[in-house]
């Protein structure tokens, strides 16, 4: 599998670019999944997806595709349910799925979306997809998608956490009579802070869920290794002209700090030169509008030149995409963008 991850701030066309890249690969013969982690509905709008959750196959028949394109928003609950069913034994899975703490966990745990993104990538490895296009949440939330699974993996490896999960049933049965004073005080203190009933529910749940959580940690680390491998995964920064220098610098620094490979910088919505001259006898309003357009277009060209000079030696590919005449609201617009991504090379194999 090849994985392409798209990062950027809000409103720069990141979702459209990710969907267009996936569309281009699907038309060329690959089975692709474009998955958005952004709770906004831009992907549904761009691909005209039917209402409802889950991933859907996009009808590409008008374009004689050689491959397949699937698309959807990440469903954290469905992904976690699948993980429980896949990696827990049948009795354990049934207990977990019916446990009251589990339902609260799915609905309210901060970071569940980010944790399940890594799990969904792992599941996609077994689903037969050849290329995976990840549209991350805007700005710094993209870093949470990369950081939280690693934090969770570290958390469940802490000896105390593992001890609680593995010994709680015995501790509960013995009424703490066979443990040391320090352990008793620890449990008592937690119960005092959170309430005895809630604590016992959580510990009871974790004692059952433990092996699934620890299995997730192993899979998260394995998937993280794939994301760090430039032969498998590349990152694309998507931005617009007047954000380009700032965004490219920020994401390049943050991703490099985490040892990820940035392959491409896409500067979207560049205004091309105005090809049609405005005659001298044109209304003054038209002439003024043309002069304003030329000033913006010229400014975009200067930004592109500056960004190219600054980042060409640090980011292998720089692509400029022109502004479209209308919003991206269907396959024709995505096909147009896909055609402009001709310079988007395959992932390196050197």
VMD Tcl script that draws the C-alpha trace (Angstrom):
set ca {
  {0.00 0.00 0.00}
  {1.01 3.57 -0.63}
  {-0.19 6.22 1.80}
  {-0.42 9.92 1.01}
  {-1.26 12.31 3.82}
  {-2.44 15.86 3.13}
  {-1.96 18.57 5.75}
  {-2.81 22.25 5.77}
  {-4.81 24.99 7.41}
  {-8.55 25.40 6.94}
  {-10.01 26.69 3.70}
  {-7.05 26.04 1.39}
  {-8.67 23.29 -0.70}
  {-6.91 20.39 1.02}
  {-9.90 18.05 0.79}
  {-10.38 18.77 -2.91}
  {-6.70 18.19 -3.64}
  {-6.67 14.89 -1.69}
  {-9.83 13.72 -3.48}
  {-8.40 14.74 -6.86}
  {-5.19 12.84 -6.19}
  {-7.18 9.73 -5.29}
  {-9.37 10.19 -8.37}
  {-6.31 10.44 -10.60}
  {-4.88 7.21 -9.16}
  {-8.23 5.41 -9.51}
  {-8.64 6.45 -13.13}
  {-5.14 5.13 -13.73}
  {-5.97 1.67 -12.41}
  {-5.49 1.72 -8.63}
  {-8.00 0.76 -5.95}
  {-8.02 3.87 -3.75}
  {-9.58 5.08 -0.55}
  {-9.77 8.78 0.25}
  {-10.52 9.21 3.93}
  {-11.16 12.54 5.62}
  {-10.51 13.12 9.31}
  {-12.11 16.57 9.09}
  {-15.62 16.58 10.60}
  {-16.71 19.12 7.97}
  {-18.71 17.74 5.02}
  {-16.46 18.98 2.20}
  {-15.62 15.51 0.92}
  {-19.29 14.55 0.66}
  {-19.92 17.74 -1.30}
  {-16.94 17.33 -3.61}
  {-17.73 13.70 -4.50}
  {-21.52 13.98 -4.25}
  {-21.65 11.15 -1.74}
  {-24.99 9.81 -0.57}
  {-26.19 10.74 2.93}
  {-25.15 8.51 5.79}
  {-21.92 7.24 7.25}
  {-19.46 4.66 6.07}
  {-17.27 4.54 3.01}
  {-18.90 4.57 -0.41}
  {-17.76 3.57 -3.86}
  {-17.72 6.57 -6.18}
  {-19.33 6.09 -9.58}
  {-16.57 6.87 -12.10}
  {-18.27 5.19 -15.07}
  {-18.48 8.38 -17.18}
  {-14.64 8.47 -17.17}
  {-13.94 4.80 -18.06}
  {-11.89 4.13 -14.93}
  {-9.32 1.35 -14.75}
  {-9.48 1.22 -10.94}
  {-11.85 2.03 -8.08}
  {-12.37 5.05 -5.87}
  {-13.86 4.70 -2.39}
  {-14.43 7.67 -0.12}
  {-15.80 8.56 3.27}
  {-15.42 10.35 6.57}
  {-13.71 8.46 9.36}
  {-16.30 6.75 11.58}
  {-14.45 6.35 14.89}
  {-17.19 4.25 16.48}
  {-17.45 1.80 13.59}
  {-13.67 1.51 13.41}
  {-13.40 0.75 17.11}
  {-16.26 -1.77 16.96}
  {-14.48 -3.54 14.13}
  {-11.23 -3.61 16.09}
  {-12.99 -5.13 19.10}
  {-14.59 -7.81 16.93}
  {-11.37 -8.54 15.04}
  {-8.94 -8.67 17.92}
  {-10.99 -9.84 20.90}
  {-12.18 -13.41 21.35}
  {-15.97 -13.71 20.81}
  {-16.88 -13.68 24.51}
  {-14.54 -10.78 25.24}
  {-15.85 -8.82 22.25}
  {-19.46 -9.32 23.36}
  {-18.64 -8.19 26.90}
  {-16.81 -5.09 25.69}
  {-19.45 -4.04 23.16}
  {-22.19 -4.28 25.81}
  {-20.25 -2.60 28.61}
  {-21.63 0.85 29.65}
  {-18.15 2.33 29.87}
  {-17.47 1.32 26.28}
  {-20.38 3.36 24.97}
  {-19.27 6.38 26.99}
  {-15.74 5.89 25.70}
  {-16.81 5.89 22.06}
  {-18.99 8.97 22.45}
  {-16.92 11.19 24.68}
  {-13.25 10.23 24.86}
  {-11.13 13.14 23.68}
  {-8.84 12.09 20.87}
  {-10.87 9.07 19.75}
  {-10.95 10.38 16.16}
  {-7.16 10.59 16.07}
  {-6.67 7.21 17.73}
  {-9.04 5.49 15.31}
  {-7.44 7.09 12.24}
  {-4.35 4.98 12.83}
  {-6.53 1.91 13.44}
  {-8.43 2.53 10.17}
  {-5.15 2.72 8.26}
  {-4.20 -0.65 9.71}
  {-7.58 -2.08 8.71}
  {-7.21 -0.65 5.21}
  {-4.07 -2.75 4.80}
  {-6.29 -5.84 4.87}
  {-9.11 -4.34 2.77}
  {-7.27 -4.56 -0.53}
  {-6.67 -0.85 -1.11}
  {-3.57 -0.05 -3.12}
  {-3.43 3.64 -2.28}
  {-4.77 5.52 0.73}
  {-5.27 9.29 0.66}
  {-5.71 10.86 4.11}
  {-7.28 14.32 4.37}
  {-6.32 15.47 7.86}
  {-8.15 17.94 10.07}
  {-7.05 21.56 9.66}
  {-3.82 23.02 10.99}
  {-2.33 21.75 14.23}
  {-4.99 19.06 14.63}
  {-3.06 17.17 11.95}
  {-0.26 16.73 14.44}
  {-2.67 15.18 16.95}
  {-3.48 12.45 14.43}
  {0.24 11.62 14.43}
  {1.00 12.19 18.13}
  {-1.90 10.71 20.12}
  {-1.58 7.08 18.99}
  {2.08 7.10 20.01}
  {1.15 8.62 23.37}
  {-1.49 5.93 23.90}
  {1.01 3.20 23.01}
  {3.42 4.60 25.57}
  {0.64 4.89 28.17}
  {-0.49 1.28 28.01}
  {3.10 0.11 28.32}
  {3.50 1.79 31.73}
  {3.85 -0.99 34.31}
  {1.26 0.50 36.69}
  {-1.38 0.70 33.95}
  {-0.70 -2.88 32.93}
  {-0.79 -3.99 36.57}
  {-4.21 -2.41 37.12}
  {-5.65 -4.09 34.05}
  {-4.25 -7.50 34.86}
  {-4.95 -7.60 38.61}
  {-8.19 -5.69 39.08}
  {-10.47 -8.74 39.04}
  {-8.31 -10.42 41.66}
  {-8.09 -7.24 43.71}
  {-11.85 -6.81 43.59}
  {-12.40 -10.44 44.66}
  {-10.00 -10.17 47.55}
  {-11.35 -6.75 48.65}
  {-7.74 -5.52 48.47}
  {-6.86 -7.75 51.43}
  {-3.80 -9.24 49.83}
  {-2.10 -6.15 48.43}
  {0.27 -3.71 50.01}
  {-0.77 -0.54 51.74}
  {0.49 1.67 48.90}
  {-1.74 -0.08 46.34}
  {-4.77 0.16 48.63}
  {-4.17 3.87 49.13}
  {-3.80 4.40 45.40}
  {-7.13 2.77 44.62}
  {-8.80 4.57 47.54}
  {-7.48 7.93 46.39}
  {-8.74 7.42 42.83}
  {-12.13 6.31 44.14}
  {-12.29 9.40 46.32}
  {-11.60 11.67 43.36}
  {-13.89 10.04 40.80}
  {-16.41 8.09 42.83}
  {-16.20 4.44 43.75}
  {-18.85 3.23 41.30}
  {-17.30 4.95 38.29}
  {-13.79 3.82 39.17}
  {-14.87 0.22 39.57}
  {-16.75 0.36 36.25}
  {-13.69 1.77 34.49}
  {-11.32 -0.76 36.02}
  {-13.75 -3.58 35.35}
  {-13.96 -2.46 31.73}
  {-10.20 -2.07 31.35}
  {-9.60 -5.52 32.81}
  {-11.68 -6.91 29.93}
  {-10.60 -4.38 27.29}
  {-6.91 -4.59 28.25}
  {-5.78 -7.09 25.63}
  {-7.57 -5.16 22.89}
  {-5.99 -1.89 24.08}
  {-2.56 -3.46 24.21}
  {-3.11 -4.97 20.76}
  {-4.07 -1.52 19.47}
  {-0.80 -0.16 20.87}
  {1.19 -2.76 18.95}
  {-0.71 -2.04 15.72}
  {-0.34 1.72 16.23}
  {3.41 1.38 16.52}
  {3.56 -0.81 13.41}
  {1.45 1.66 11.44}
  {3.58 4.53 12.72}
  {6.60 2.75 11.26}
  {4.85 2.68 7.88}
  {4.12 6.40 8.14}
  {7.80 7.09 8.81}
  {8.91 5.08 5.78}
  {9.23 7.38 2.72}
  {8.90 4.38 0.40}
  {5.40 3.81 1.78}
  {4.17 7.20 2.97}
  {4.59 10.80 1.87}
  {3.15 14.05 3.18}
  {1.77 16.86 1.05}
  {1.37 20.38 2.41}
  {-1.53 22.24 0.79}
  {-1.74 26.00 1.12}
  {-2.67 29.18 -0.74}
  {-0.48 31.98 -2.02}
  {-0.46 34.38 0.90}
  {-0.22 31.55 3.47}
  {2.39 29.58 1.55}
  {5.61 30.69 3.20}
  {4.21 30.47 6.73}
  {2.39 27.16 6.23}
  {5.24 25.47 4.42}
  {7.69 26.51 7.12}
  {5.44 25.39 9.97}
  {4.43 21.98 8.61}
  {7.89 21.21 7.26}
  {9.43 21.91 10.67}
  {6.78 19.99 12.63}
  {6.85 16.95 10.36}
  {10.62 16.91 10.13}
  {10.79 17.03 13.94}
  {8.66 13.88 13.99}
  {10.81 12.27 11.26}
  {8.14 12.27 8.53}
  {8.92 12.83 4.85}
  {7.39 15.88 3.13}
  {7.31 15.09 -0.58}
  {5.15 17.86 -2.03}
  {4.10 21.46 -1.46}
  {0.96 22.49 -3.36}
  {0.14 26.17 -3.59}
  {-3.53 26.22 -4.51}
  {-5.77 28.89 -6.06}
  {-3.11 30.88 -7.86}
  {-4.62 33.52 -10.12}
  {-3.29 33.10 -13.68}
  {-2.39 36.03 -15.87}
  {-5.27 37.86 -17.50}
  {-5.00 36.85 -21.12}
  {-7.59 39.17 -22.69}
  {-6.49 42.82 -22.89}
  {-9.01 45.44 -21.86}
  {-9.49 47.90 -24.69}
  {-9.08 51.60 -24.10}
  {-12.76 52.28 -24.79}
  {-13.94 49.74 -22.19}
  {-15.99 51.09 -19.28}
  {-13.88 52.44 -16.45}
  {-15.36 49.86 -14.06}
  {-14.15 47.01 -16.30}
  {-10.73 48.58 -16.65}
  {-10.50 49.03 -12.88}
  {-11.52 45.42 -12.30}
  {-8.91 44.21 -14.77}
  {-6.22 46.30 -13.10}
  {-7.16 44.86 -9.70}
  {-7.08 41.31 -11.08}
  {-3.64 41.90 -12.61}
  {-2.30 43.24 -9.32}
  {-3.47 40.15 -7.42}
  {-2.22 37.83 -10.15}
  {1.15 39.55 -10.12}
  {1.35 39.27 -6.34}
  {0.58 35.54 -6.57}
  {3.32 35.11 -9.16}
  {5.82 36.86 -6.90}
  {4.82 34.67 -3.94}
  {5.18 31.55 -6.06}
  {8.64 32.62 -7.19}
  {9.72 33.36 -3.61}
  {8.33 30.12 -2.19}
  {9.89 28.10 -5.00}
  {13.27 29.63 -4.33}
  {12.99 29.13 -0.56}
  {11.73 25.53 -0.46}
  {12.88 23.89 -3.70}
  {15.94 22.42 -1.99}
  {13.95 21.11 1.01}
  {10.75 19.81 -0.61}
  {11.20 17.61 -3.71}
  {8.03 18.71 -5.52}
  {6.38 22.12 -5.71}
  {3.10 22.36 -7.60}
  {1.04 25.47 -8.32}
  {-2.68 24.99 -8.99}
  {-4.72 27.76 -10.62}
  {-7.95 29.08 -9.16}
  {-11.01 27.36 -10.63}
  {-13.86 29.49 -11.98}
  {-16.36 27.83 -9.62}
  {-16.55 25.85 -6.38}
  {-15.48 22.21 -6.36}
  {-18.84 20.49 -6.14}
  {-18.59 17.36 -8.25}
  {-16.44 15.02 -10.31}
  {-15.90 17.34 -13.31}
  {-14.10 19.89 -11.12}
  {-12.05 17.14 -9.44}
  {-11.12 15.72 -12.84}
  {-9.90 19.16 -13.83}
  {-7.73 19.41 -10.70}
  {-6.50 15.84 -11.23}
  {-5.29 16.82 -14.67}
  {-3.28 19.63 -13.14}
  {-1.65 17.21 -10.71}
  {0.28 15.65 -13.57}
  {3.54 16.52 -11.85}
  {2.55 14.53 -8.76}
  {5.09 11.76 -9.07}
  {4.82 8.28 -7.54}
  {6.30 7.72 -4.11}
  {10.05 7.36 -4.32}
  {11.55 3.89 -4.20}
  {15.21 4.90 -3.92}
}
mol new
graphics top color blue
foreach p $ca { graphics top sphere $p radius 0.5 }
foreach p [lrange $ca 0 end-1] q [lrange $ca 1 end] { graphics top cylinder $p $q radius 0.2 }
display resetview
